[in-house]
């Protein structure tokens, strides 16, 4: 059985970039327990050691791809959909920050998947399971979850004045598809301009 680090490096070399980034983000999150906006500085030591390992294999297939994936990996992404969205935004040259905290009108803390830098907008990618999976609903009905999300979104918009853009995982299948969705919301997408 291989270690998590080895599996991450092998997939970074051999899998599609989308799969590799999703695995690398999740692996870093598992190994280093990132908490929203905070990142364990030990990640950089791990990253450096893995990049050195790749430097020792210059003729091995996929080393260049693996380097890019490991340099890009970020444990703050809470899901594969966030990881792939972040990858597509990089391809589209859309600057984002991830896991951004906003304090609501009554002091409640909200964590948002993305902040579009310089665009007065936040972004959230959610799958259907957030609204249908009993485990994720934590005793709420789907109706209650939707209303909770509506109140959350209203509070965020009211406090910041920024809009909130949402998309489903289907939108991240290609950078072009996600970029066109962002354009439909009036966001700047440099790679499509």
Backbone as JSON Lines, residues from 0, in Angstrom:
{"i":0,"aa":"X","n":[0.85,-1.18,0.0],"ca":[0.0,0.0,0.0],"c":[0.89,1.24,0.0]}
{"i":1,"aa":"X","n":[0.55,2.22,-0.81],"ca":[1.36,3.44,-0.89],"c":[0.85,4.48,0.1]}
{"i":2,"aa":"X","n":[1.73,5.4,0.45],"ca":[1.36,6.48,1.37],"c":[0.47,7.48,0.64]}
{"i":3,"aa":"X","n":[-0.21,8.32,1.41],"ca":[-1.04,9.36,0.82],"c":[-0.19,10.3,-0.03]}
{"i":4,"aa":"X","n":[0.99,10.67,0.48],"ca":[1.88,11.56,-0.29],"c":[2.25,10.95,-1.63]}
{"i":5,"aa":"X","n":[2.6,9.68,-1.62],"ca":[3.0,9.0,-2.86],"c":[1.83,8.93,-3.83]}
{"i":6,"aa":"X","n":[0.64,8.62,-3.3],"ca":[-0.55,8.56,-4.15],"c":[-0.83,9.91,-4.78]}
{"i":7,"aa":"X","n":[-0.7,10.98,-3.98],"ca":[-0.92,12.32,-4.51],"c":[0.06,12.64,-5.63]}
{"i":8,"aa":"X","n":[1.33,12.32,-5.43],"ca":[2.35,12.61,-6.44],"c":[2.1,11.78,-7.69]}
{"i":9,"aa":"X","n":[1.78,10.49,-7.52],"ca":[1.53,9.64,-8.69],"c":[0.33,10.14,-9.49]}
{"i":10,"aa":"X","n":[-0.75,10.51,-8.8],"ca":[-1.92,11.03,-9.51],"c":[-1.62,12.38,-10.14]}
{"i":11,"aa":"X","n":[-0.82,13.19,-9.48],"ca":[-0.43,14.48,-10.06],"c":[0.34,14.27,-11.35]}
{"i":12,"aa":"X","n":[1.07,13.16,-11.45],"ca":[1.83,12.86,-12.67],"c":[0.96,12.26,-13.77]}
{"i":13,"aa":"X","n":[-0.01,11.42,-13.39],"ca":[-0.65,10.56,-14.37],"c":[-2.14,10.84,-14.64]}
{"i":14,"aa":"X","n":[-2.82,11.46,-13.7],"ca":[-4.26,11.69,-13.87],"c":[-4.51,13.01,-14.59]}
{"i":15,"aa":"X","n":[-5.75,13.22,-14.96],"ca":[-6.12,14.52,-15.54],"c":[-5.83,15.6,-14.5]}
{"i":16,"aa":"X","n":[-5.61,16.81,-14.94],"ca":[-5.32,17.9,-14.01],"c":[-6.47,18.1,-13.05]}
{"i":17,"aa":"X","n":[-7.71,17.96,-13.52],"ca":[-8.88,18.14,-12.65],"c":[-8.87,17.12,-11.51]}
{"i":18,"aa":"X","n":[-8.64,15.86,-11.83],"ca":[-8.59,14.82,-10.8],"c":[-7.4,15.06,-9.88]}
{"i":19,"aa":"X","n":[-6.26,15.36,-10.46],"ca":[-5.04,15.55,-9.67],"c":[-5.17,16.7,-8.67]}
{"i":20,"aa":"X","n":[-5.76,17.82,-9.1],"ca":[-5.92,18.96,-8.19],"c":[-6.91,18.62,-7.08]}
{"i":21,"aa":"X","n":[-8.02,17.96,-7.43],"ca":[-8.99,17.55,-6.41],"c":[-8.37,16.64,-5.37]}
{"i":22,"aa":"X","n":[-7.57,15.68,-5.82],"ca":[-6.91,14.75,-4.89],"c":[-5.85,15.48,-4.07]}
{"i":23,"aa":"X","n":[-5.07,16.34,-4.7],"ca":[-4.01,17.06,-3.98],"c":[-4.6,17.97,-2.9]}
{"i":24,"aa":"X","n":[-5.65,18.71,-3.23],"ca":[-6.29,19.58,-2.24],"c":[-6.82,18.75,-1.07]}
{"i":25,"aa":"X","n":[-7.53,17.66,-1.39],"ca":[-8.1,16.8,-0.33],"c":[-7.0,16.14,0.49]}
{"i":26,"aa":"X","n":[-5.93,15.72,-0.17],"ca":[-4.82,15.1,0.55],"c":[-4.15,16.07,1.51]}
{"i":27,"aa":"X","n":[-3.91,17.29,1.05],"ca":[-3.33,18.3,1.94],"c":[-4.25,18.6,3.11]}
{"i":28,"aa":"X","n":[-5.55,18.67,2.84],"ca":[-6.53,18.93,3.89],"c":[-6.5,17.8,4.94]}
{"i":29,"aa":"X","n":[-6.37,16.57,4.47],"ca":[-6.33,15.42,5.39],"c":[-5.03,15.39,6.19]}
{"i":30,"aa":"X","n":[-3.92,15.67,5.53],"ca":[-2.62,15.6,6.22],"c":[-2.38,16.77,7.16]}
{"i":31,"aa":"X","n":[-2.9,17.96,6.82],"ca":[-2.53,19.16,7.56],"c":[-3.71,19.89,8.22]}
{"i":32,"aa":"X","n":[-4.89,19.38,8.13],"ca":[-6.04,19.93,8.85],"c":[-6.19,21.44,8.7]}
{"i":33,"aa":"X","n":[-6.33,21.89,7.5],"ca":[-6.54,23.32,7.26],"c":[-7.91,23.72,7.81]}
{"i":34,"aa":"X","n":[-7.99,24.9,8.37],"ca":[-9.24,25.41,8.92],"c":[-9.61,26.69,8.19]}
{"i":35,"aa":"X","n":[-10.51,26.57,7.23],"ca":[-10.97,27.7,6.41],"c":[-9.78,28.52,5.9]}
{"i":36,"aa":"X","n":[-9.62,29.74,6.39],"ca":[-8.61,30.64,5.86],"c":[-7.2,30.38,6.35]}
{"i":37,"aa":"X","n":[-7.04,29.54,7.38],"ca":[-5.7,29.29,7.93],"c":[-5.07,28.06,7.28]}
{"i":38,"aa":"X","n":[-3.8,28.19,6.97],"ca":[-3.07,27.08,6.35],"c":[-1.86,26.76,7.22]}
{"i":39,"aa":"X","n":[-1.69,25.49,7.53],"ca":[-0.56,25.04,8.34],"c":[0.75,25.31,7.57]}
{"i":40,"aa":"X","n":[1.68,26.06,8.17],"ca":[2.94,26.36,7.47],"c":[3.76,25.11,7.14]}
{"i":41,"aa":"X","n":[3.5,23.99,7.82],"ca":[4.22,22.75,7.54],"c":[3.94,22.24,6.12]}
{"i":42,"aa":"X","n":[2.87,22.72,5.52],"ca":[2.56,22.32,4.14],"c":[3.71,22.69,3.22]}
{"i":43,"aa":"X","n":[4.3,23.85,3.43],"ca":[5.38,24.28,2.53],"c":[6.59,23.38,2.64]}
{"i":44,"aa":"X","n":[6.87,22.87,3.84],"ca":[7.97,21.89,3.98],"c":[7.64,20.62,3.2]}
{"i":45,"aa":"X","n":[6.39,20.14,3.35],"ca":[5.97,18.95,2.62],"c":[6.06,19.2,1.11]}
{"i":46,"aa":"X","n":[5.54,20.34,0.68],"ca":[5.54,20.66,-0.75],"c":[6.97,20.69,-1.28]}
{"i":47,"aa":"X","n":[7.88,21.33,-0.53],"ca":[9.28,21.39,-0.95],"c":[9.9,20.01,-1.07]}
{"i":48,"aa":"X","n":[9.61,19.12,-0.13],"ca":[10.18,17.77,-0.18],"c":[9.64,16.99,-1.38]}
{"i":49,"aa":"X","n":[8.37,17.19,-1.7],"ca":[7.78,16.48,-2.85],"c":[8.32,17.03,-4.17]}
{"i":50,"aa":"X","n":[8.54,18.33,-4.23],"ca":[9.12,18.92,-5.44],"c":[10.56,18.45,-5.63]}
{"i":51,"aa":"X","n":[11.31,18.31,-4.53],"ca":[12.67,17.76,-4.62],"c":[12.63,16.32,-5.14]}
{"i":52,"aa":"X","n":[11.66,15.56,-4.66],"ca":[11.5,14.18,-5.11],"c":[11.25,14.15,-6.62]}
{"i":53,"aa":"X","n":[10.42,15.07,-7.1],"ca":[10.14,15.15,-8.53],"c":[11.38,15.59,-9.31]}
{"i":54,"aa":"X","n":[12.19,16.48,-8.73],"ca":[13.42,16.92,-9.4],"c":[14.38,15.75,-9.62]}
{"i":55,"aa":"X","n":[14.29,14.76,-8.77],"ca":[15.17,13.58,-8.88],"c":[14.69,12.62,-9.96]}
{"i":56,"aa":"X","n":[13.56,12.91,-10.6],"ca":[13.0,12.03,-11.65],"c":[12.78,12.81,-12.94]}
{"i":57,"aa":"X","n":[13.79,13.47,-13.48],"ca":[13.56,14.36,-14.62],"c":[13.01,13.68,-15.88]}
{"i":58,"aa":"X","n":[13.27,12.4,-16.07],"ca":[12.84,11.73,-17.3],"c":[11.55,10.91,-17.1]}
{"i":59,"aa":"X","n":[10.98,10.99,-15.95],"ca":[9.76,10.23,-15.67],"c":[8.55,10.98,-16.22]}
{"i":60,"aa":"X","n":[7.65,10.23,-16.82],"ca":[6.45,10.8,-17.44],"c":[5.63,11.59,-16.41]}
{"i":61,"aa":"X","n":[5.21,12.8,-16.8],"ca":[4.29,13.58,-16.0],"c":[4.9,14.42,-14.9]}
{"i":62,"aa":"X","n":[6.22,14.49,-14.82],"ca":[6.87,15.25,-13.74],"c":[6.51,16.74,-13.83]}
{"i":63,"aa":"X","n":[6.52,17.29,-15.01],"ca":[6.2,18.71,-15.17],"c":[4.76,18.99,-14.71]}
{"i":64,"aa":"X","n":[3.84,18.13,-15.1],"ca":[2.44,18.28,-14.66],"c":[2.32,18.17,-13.16]}
{"i":65,"aa":"X","n":[3.03,17.21,-12.58],"ca":[2.96,17.0,-11.13],"c":[3.47,18.23,-10.39]}
{"i":66,"aa":"X","n":[4.55,18.83,-10.88],"ca":[5.07,20.05,-10.25],"c":[3.99,21.14,-10.22]}
{"i":67,"aa":"X","n":[3.33,21.34,-11.35],"ca":[2.3,22.38,-11.43],"c":[1.15,22.09,-10.45]}
{"i":68,"aa":"X","n":[0.72,20.83,-10.38],"ca":[-0.37,20.46,-9.49],"c":[0.02,20.68,-8.03]}
{"i":69,"aa":"X","n":[1.21,20.23,-7.65],"ca":[1.64,20.37,-6.25],"c":[1.85,21.83,-5.87]}
{"i":70,"aa":"X","n":[2.32,22.64,-6.79],"ca":[2.48,24.06,-6.51],"c":[1.12,24.76,-6.38]}
{"i":71,"aa":"X","n":[0.11,24.27,-7.1],"ca":[-1.22,24.86,-7.11],"c":[-2.1,24.38,-5.94]}
{"i":72,"aa":"X","n":[-1.83,23.2,-5.43],"ca":[-2.68,22.58,-4.41],"c":[-2.87,23.47,-3.19]}
{"i":73,"aa":"X","n":[-4.1,23.45,-2.67],"ca":[-4.46,24.3,-1.54],"c":[-5.48,23.57,-0.67]}
{"i":74,"aa":"X","n":[-5.17,23.32,0.59],"ca":[-6.07,22.55,1.44],"c":[-7.32,23.3,1.88]}
{"i":75,"aa":"X","n":[-7.41,24.59,1.59],"ca":[-8.59,25.35,2.0],"c":[-9.83,24.98,1.19]}
{"i":76,"aa":"X","n":[-9.66,24.41,0.02],"ca":[-10.81,24.0,-0.78],"c":[-11.55,22.89,-0.04]}
{"i":77,"aa":"X","n":[-12.84,23.08,0.17],"ca":[-13.64,22.14,0.95],"c":[-14.21,20.98,0.15]}
{"i":78,"aa":"X","n":[-14.09,21.02,-1.16],"ca":[-14.67,19.96,-1.99],"c":[-13.94,19.9,-3.32]}
{"i":79,"aa":"X","n":[-14.15,18.79,-4.01],"ca":[-13.57,18.66,-5.35],"c":[-14.16,19.73,-6.27]}
{"i":80,"aa":"X","n":[-15.43,20.04,-6.1],"ca":[-16.05,21.08,-6.94],"c":[-15.36,22.43,-6.74]}
{"i":81,"aa":"X","n":[-14.98,22.74,-5.5],"ca":[-14.23,23.98,-5.25],"c":[-12.85,23.9,-5.88]}
{"i":82,"aa":"X","n":[-12.19,22.75,-5.76],"ca":[-10.85,22.59,-6.33],"c":[-10.87,22.78,-7.84]}
{"i":83,"aa":"X","n":[-11.81,22.11,-8.51],"ca":[-11.87,22.21,-9.97],"c":[-12.32,23.6,-10.39]}
{"i":84,"aa":"X","n":[-13.23,24.22,-9.64],"ca":[-13.62,25.6,-9.95],"c":[-12.39,26.5,-9.9]}
{"i":85,"aa":"X","n":[-11.57,26.35,-8.84],"ca":[-10.37,27.17,-8.7],"c":[-9.41,26.95,-9.87]}
{"i":86,"aa":"X","n":[-9.27,25.7,-10.31],"ca":[-8.43,25.38,-11.46],"c":[-8.97,26.07,-12.71]}
{"i":87,"aa":"X","n":[-10.28,25.98,-12.92],"ca":[-10.86,26.61,-14.12],"c":[-10.7,28.13,-14.06]}
{"i":88,"aa":"X","n":[-10.84,28.72,-12.87],"ca":[-10.63,30.17,-12.75],"c":[-9.19,30.53,-13.1]}
{"i":89,"aa":"X","n":[-8.23,29.72,-12.68],"ca":[-6.83,29.98,-13.02],"c":[-6.65,29.93,-14.54]}
{"i":90,"aa":"X","n":[-7.26,28.95,-15.17],"ca":[-7.17,28.85,-16.63],"c":[-7.81,30.06,-17.32]}
{"i":91,"aa":"X","n":[-8.85,30.59,-16.7],"ca":[-9.57,31.75,-17.26],"c":[-8.93,33.08,-16.88]}
{"i":92,"aa":"X","n":[-7.88,33.0,-16.04],"ca":[-7.19,34.19,-15.52],"c":[-8.12,35.08,-14.69]}
{"i":93,"aa":"X","n":[-9.05,34.44,-13.99],"ca":[-9.95,35.14,-13.06],"c":[-9.32,35.03,-11.68]}
{"i":94,"aa":"X","n":[-8.98,36.17,-11.09],"ca":[-8.35,36.16,-9.78],"c":[-9.39,35.93,-8.69]}
{"i":95,"aa":"X","n":[-9.11,34.93,-7.83],"ca":[-10.0,34.63,-6.72],"c":[-9.2,34.39,-5.45]}
{"i":96,"aa":"X","n":[-9.86,34.62,-4.34],"ca":[-9.37,34.15,-3.05],"c":[-10.39,33.11,-2.61]}
{"i":97,"aa":"X","n":[-9.95,32.15,-1.78],"ca":[-10.88,31.1,-1.37],"c":[-11.08,31.1,0.13]}
{"i":98,"aa":"X","n":[-12.24,30.55,0.53],"ca":[-12.64,30.46,1.93],"c":[-12.49,31.82,2.62]}
{"i":99,"aa":"X","n":[-13.28,32.75,2.15],"ca":[-13.26,34.12,2.65],"c":[-14.37,34.28,3.68]}
{"i":100,"aa":"X","n":[-14.04,34.88,4.81],"ca":[-15.01,35.08,5.88],"c":[-15.65,36.46,5.78]}
{"i":101,"aa":"X","n":[-16.97,36.48,5.96],"ca":[-17.74,37.72,6.02],"c":[-18.54,37.66,7.32]}
{"i":102,"aa":"X","n":[-18.51,38.75,8.07],"ca":[-19.3,38.83,9.3],"c":[-20.62,39.52,8.98]}
{"i":103,"aa":"X","n":[-21.72,38.83,9.32],"ca":[-23.06,39.34,9.04],"c":[-23.44,40.5,9.94]}
{"i":104,"aa":"X","n":[-24.63,41.04,9.71],"ca":[-25.11,42.22,10.42],"c":[-25.18,42.01,11.93]}
{"i":105,"aa":"X","n":[-25.45,40.79,12.36],"ca":[-25.54,40.49,13.79],"c":[-24.32,39.75,14.3]}
{"i":106,"aa":"X","n":[-23.22,39.79,13.54],"ca":[-21.97,39.19,13.98],"c":[-21.74,37.76,13.56]}
{"i":107,"aa":"X","n":[-22.71,37.16,12.93],"ca":[-22.54,35.77,12.49],"c":[-21.44,35.69,11.43]}
{"i":108,"aa":"X","n":[-20.62,34.64,11.5],"ca":[-19.53,34.44,10.54],"c":[-19.96,33.51,9.42]}
{"i":109,"aa":"X","n":[-19.76,33.98,8.2],"ca":[-20.08,33.18,7.01],"c":[-18.78,32.93,6.24]}
{"i":110,"aa":"X","n":[-18.6,31.71,5.81],"ca":[-17.44,31.37,4.97],"c":[-17.94,31.18,3.55]}
{"i":111,"aa":"X","n":[-17.34,31.89,2.63],"ca":[-17.72,31.8,1.22],"c":[-16.61,31.11,0.44]}
{"i":112,"aa":"X","n":[-17.01,30.32,-0.55],"ca":[-16.04,29.55,-1.33],"c":[-15.04,30.45,-2.05]}
{"i":113,"aa":"X","n":[-15.54,31.52,-2.66],"ca":[-14.68,32.38,-3.48],"c":[-15.0,33.85,-3.29]}
{"i":114,"aa":"X","n":[-13.98,34.67,-3.4],"ca":[-14.1,36.12,-3.53],"c":[-13.44,36.46,-4.86]}
{"i":115,"aa":"X","n":[-14.18,37.11,-5.75],"ca":[-13.62,37.53,-7.03],"c":[-12.89,38.84,-6.8]}
{"i":116,"aa":"X","n":[-11.57,38.79,-6.88],"ca":[-10.73,39.94,-6.57],"c":[-11.04,41.09,-7.54]}
{"i":117,"aa":"X","n":[-11.33,42.25,-6.95],"ca":[-11.59,43.45,-7.74],"c":[-12.92,43.46,-8.47]}
{"i":118,"aa":"X","n":[-13.84,42.54,-8.14],"ca":[-15.09,42.47,-8.89],"c":[-16.34,42.61,-8.02]}
{"i":119,"aa":"X","n":[-16.2,42.93,-6.75],"ca":[-17.35,43.12,-5.86],"c":[-18.33,41.97,-5.93]}
{"i":120,"aa":"X","n":[-17.79,40.75,-5.89],"ca":[-18.64,39.57,-5.98],"c":[-17.99,38.4,-5.24]}
{"i":121,"aa":"X","n":[-18.85,37.56,-4.7],"ca":[-18.46,36.3,-4.09],"c":[-19.0,35.17,-4.95]}
{"i":122,"aa":"X","n":[-18.47,33.97,-4.78],"ca":[-18.96,32.82,-5.53],"c":[-19.11,31.6,-4.64]}
{"i":123,"aa":"X","n":[-20.12,30.8,-4.96],"ca":[-20.38,29.56,-4.23],"c":[-20.69,28.47,-5.24]}
{"i":124,"aa":"X","n":[-20.04,27.31,-5.07],"ca":[-20.36,26.14,-5.88],"c":[-20.95,25.1,-4.93]}
{"i":125,"aa":"X","n":[-22.16,24.67,-5.24],"ca":[-22.86,23.69,-4.41],"c":[-23.45,22.6,-5.28]}
{"i":126,"aa":"X","n":[-23.36,21.38,-4.77],"ca":[-24.03,20.27,-5.43],"c":[-25.44,20.09,-4.88]}
{"i":127,"aa":"X","n":[-26.19,19.26,-5.53],"ca":[-27.56,18.99,-5.09],"c":[-27.61,18.37,-3.7]}
{"i":128,"aa":"X","n":[-26.59,17.6,-3.35],"ca":[-26.61,16.88,-2.08],"c":[-26.7,17.83,-0.88]}
{"i":129,"aa":"X","n":[-26.23,19.05,-1.01],"ca":[-26.34,20.02,0.08],"c":[-27.79,20.25,0.47]}
{"i":130,"aa":"X","n":[-28.7,20.06,-0.49],"ca":[-30.12,20.31,-0.27],"c":[-30.96,19.04,-0.2]}
{"i":131,"aa":"X","n":[-30.33,17.87,-0.45],"ca":[-31.11,16.63,-0.49],"c":[-30.58,15.52,0.4]}
{"i":132,"aa":"X","n":[-29.29,15.5,0.71],"ca":[-28.69,14.42,1.5],"c":[-29.01,14.61,2.98]}
{"i":133,"aa":"X","n":[-29.69,13.63,3.57],"ca":[-30.09,13.74,4.98],"c":[-28.91,13.98,5.91]}
{"i":134,"aa":"X","n":[-27.78,13.39,5.62],"ca":[-26.59,13.59,6.47],"c":[-26.12,15.05,6.44]}
{"i":135,"aa":"X","n":[-26.19,15.65,5.28],"ca":[-25.75,17.05,5.14],"c":[-26.81,18.04,5.61]}
{"i":136,"aa":"X","n":[-28.06,17.61,5.64],"ca":[-29.14,18.5,6.07],"c":[-29.19,18.67,7.59]}
{"i":137,"aa":"X","n":[-28.55,17.76,8.33],"ca":[-28.51,17.87,9.8],"c":[-29.87,18.12,10.42]}
{"i":138,"aa":"X","n":[-30.87,17.34,10.02],"ca":[-32.19,17.46,10.6],"c":[-33.09,18.5,9.95]}
{"i":139,"aa":"X","n":[-32.55,19.29,9.04],"ca":[-33.38,20.27,8.33],"c":[-34.1,19.6,7.16]}
{"i":140,"aa":"X","n":[-35.19,20.2,6.75],"ca":[-35.82,19.76,5.51],"c":[-35.12,20.51,4.37]}
{"i":141,"aa":"X","n":[-35.26,20.02,3.15],"ca":[-34.69,20.77,2.02],"c":[-35.24,22.2,1.96]}
{"i":142,"aa":"X","n":[-36.51,22.36,2.26],"ca":[-37.13,23.7,2.26],"c":[-36.44,24.61,3.29]}
{"i":143,"aa":"X","n":[-36.21,24.09,4.48],"ca":[-35.53,24.87,5.52],"c":[-34.11,25.23,5.1]}
{"i":144,"aa":"X","n":[-33.42,24.32,4.44],"ca":[-32.05,24.58,3.99],"c":[-32.03,25.7,2.96]}
{"i":145,"aa":"X","n":[-32.97,25.65,2.01],"ca":[-33.03,26.7,0.99],"c":[-33.3,28.05,1.64]}
{"i":146,"aa":"X","n":[-34.22,28.11,2.59],"ca":[-34.51,29.37,3.27],"c":[-33.3,29.86,4.07]}
{"i":147,"aa":"X","n":[-32.58,28.94,4.71],"ca":[-31.37,29.32,5.44],"c":[-30.33,29.92,4.5]}
{"i":148,"aa":"X","n":[-30.16,29.31,3.34],"ca":[-29.22,29.84,2.34],"c":[-29.66,31.21,1.85]}
{"i":149,"aa":"X","n":[-30.95,31.39,1.68],"ca":[-31.49,32.69,1.25],"c":[-31.19,33.77,2.29]}
{"i":150,"aa":"X","n":[-31.42,33.46,3.58],"ca":[-31.13,34.43,4.64],"c":[-29.62,34.73,4.69]}
{"i":151,"aa":"X","n":[-28.81,33.7,4.56],"ca":[-27.35,33.86,4.57],"c":[-26.92,34.79,3.44]}
{"i":152,"aa":"X","n":[-27.42,34.51,2.23],"ca":[-27.05,35.31,1.07],"c":[-27.51,36.76,1.23]}
{"i":153,"aa":"X","n":[-28.72,36.97,1.72],"ca":[-29.22,38.33,1.95],"c":[-28.34,39.07,2.95]}
{"i":154,"aa":"X","n":[-27.94,38.39,4.03],"ca":[-27.09,39.01,5.05],"c":[-25.74,39.4,4.45]}
{"i":155,"aa":"X","n":[-25.15,38.52,3.67],"ca":[-23.85,38.79,3.05],"c":[-23.95,39.99,2.09]}
{"i":156,"aa":"X","n":[-24.96,39.97,1.24],"ca":[-25.13,41.08,0.29],"c":[-25.42,42.38,1.01]}
{"i":157,"aa":"X","n":[-26.22,42.3,2.08],"ca":[-26.56,43.51,2.82],"c":[-25.37,44.14,3.51]}
{"i":158,"aa":"X","n":[-24.5,43.33,4.05],"ca":[-23.33,43.84,4.78],"c":[-22.23,44.32,3.84]}
{"i":159,"aa":"X","n":[-22.01,43.58,2.75],"ca":[-20.88,43.89,1.88],"c":[-21.25,44.76,0.68]}
{"i":160,"aa":"X","n":[-22.49,44.68,0.25],"ca":[-22.88,45.35,-0.99],"c":[-22.45,44.58,-2.23]}
{"i":161,"aa":"X","n":[-21.8,43.43,-2.03],"ca":[-21.33,42.61,-3.14],"c":[-22.4,41.59,-3.51]}
{"i":162,"aa":"X","n":[-22.38,41.17,-4.77],"ca":[-23.32,40.14,-5.19],"c":[-22.75,38.76,-4.93]}
{"i":163,"aa":"X","n":[-23.59,37.77,-5.0],"ca":[-23.17,36.39,-4.79],"c":[-23.59,35.56,-5.99]}
{"i":164,"aa":"X","n":[-22.61,34.96,-6.65],"ca":[-22.83,34.16,-7.85],"c":[-22.77,32.69,-7.45]}
{"i":165,"aa":"X","n":[-23.72,31.91,-7.92],"ca":[-23.74,30.47,-7.61],"c":[-23.67,29.65,-8.9]}
{"i":166,"aa":"X","n":[-23.08,28.46,-8.79],"ca":[-23.07,27.53,-9.9],"c":[-23.03,26.1,-9.35]}
{"i":167,"aa":"X","n":[-23.47,25.2,-10.18],"ca":[-23.51,23.78,-9.85],"c":[-22.27,23.12,-10.46]}
{"i":168,"aa":"X","n":[-21.91,21.92,-9.99],"ca":[-20.72,21.24,-10.53],"c":[-20.73,21.04,-12.03]}
{"i":169,"aa":"X","n":[-21.9,20.95,-12.65],"ca":[-21.96,20.79,-14.11],"c":[-21.26,21.94,-14.83]}
{"i":170,"aa":"X","n":[-21.25,23.11,-14.22],"ca":[-20.66,24.3,-14.85],"c":[-19.14,24.25,-14.91]}
{"i":171,"aa":"X","n":[-18.52,23.35,-14.15],"ca":[-17.05,23.34,-14.1],"c":[-16.44,22.28,-15.01]}
{"i":172,"aa":"X","n":[-17.25,21.64,-15.84],"ca":[-16.74,20.59,-16.73],"c":[-15.63,21.11,-17.63]}
{"i":173,"aa":"X","n":[-15.75,22.37,-18.06],"ca":[-14.68,23.0,-18.84],"c":[-14.52,24.44,-18.37]}
{"i":174,"aa":"X","n":[-13.35,24.97,-18.6],"ca":[-13.12,26.38,-18.25],"c":[-14.04,27.28,-19.04]}
{"i":175,"aa":"X","n":[-14.24,26.96,-20.31],"ca":[-15.11,27.79,-21.15],"c":[-16.53,27.84,-20.61]}
{"i":176,"aa":"X","n":[-17.04,26.7,-20.19],"ca":[-18.41,26.65,-19.67],"c":[-18.54,27.5,-18.4]}
{"i":177,"aa":"X","n":[-17.59,27.36,-17.49],"ca":[-17.63,28.15,-16.26],"c":[-17.45,29.64,-16.59]}
{"i":178,"aa":"X","n":[-16.54,29.93,-17.5],"ca":[-16.31,31.32,-17.88],"c":[-17.55,31.97,-18.47]}
{"i":179,"aa":"X","n":[-18.27,31.25,-19.3],"ca":[-19.5,31.78,-19.9],"c":[-20.56,32.02,-18.82]}
{"i":180,"aa":"X","n":[-20.6,31.16,-17.83],"ca":[-21.54,31.37,-16.71],"c":[-21.17,32.65,-15.97]}
{"i":181,"aa":"X","n":[-19.88,32.87,-15.73],"ca":[-19.46,34.07,-15.03],"c":[-19.75,35.32,-15.86]}
{"i":182,"aa":"X","n":[-19.54,35.23,-17.16],"ca":[-19.87,36.37,-18.04],"c":[-21.36,36.69,-17.97]}
{"i":183,"aa":"X","n":[-22.2,35.66,-17.87],"ca":[-23.64,35.88,-17.78],"c":[-24.02,36.64,-16.52]}
{"i":184,"aa":"X","n":[-23.17,36.55,-15.49],"ca":[-23.4,37.3,-14.25],"c":[-22.69,38.65,-14.24]}
{"i":185,"aa":"X","n":[-22.09,39.0,-15.36],"ca":[-21.44,40.31,-15.47],"c":[-20.04,40.36,-14.91]}
{"i":186,"aa":"X","n":[-19.43,39.22,-14.65],"ca":[-18.05,39.22,-14.14],"c":[-17.07,39.3,-15.31]}
{"i":187,"aa":"X","n":[-15.91,39.85,-15.03],"ca":[-14.85,39.91,-16.04],"c":[-14.14,38.56,-16.08]}
{"i":188,"aa":"X","n":[-13.93,38.06,-17.29],"ca":[-13.25,36.78,-17.51],"c":[-12.18,37.04,-18.56]}
{"i":189,"aa":"X","n":[-10.95,37.42,-18.12],"ca":[-9.93,37.83,-19.07],"c":[-9.67,36.86,-20.21]}
{"i":190,"aa":"X","n":[-9.7,35.57,-19.99],"ca":[-9.39,34.62,-21.06],"c":[-10.47,34.59,-22.15]}
{"i":191,"aa":"X","n":[-11.65,35.12,-21.85],"ca":[-12.75,35.11,-22.83],"c":[-13.04,36.49,-23.39]}
{"i":192,"aa":"X","n":[-12.27,37.48,-23.0],"ca":[-12.5,38.84,-23.48],"c":[-11.75,39.11,-24.76]}
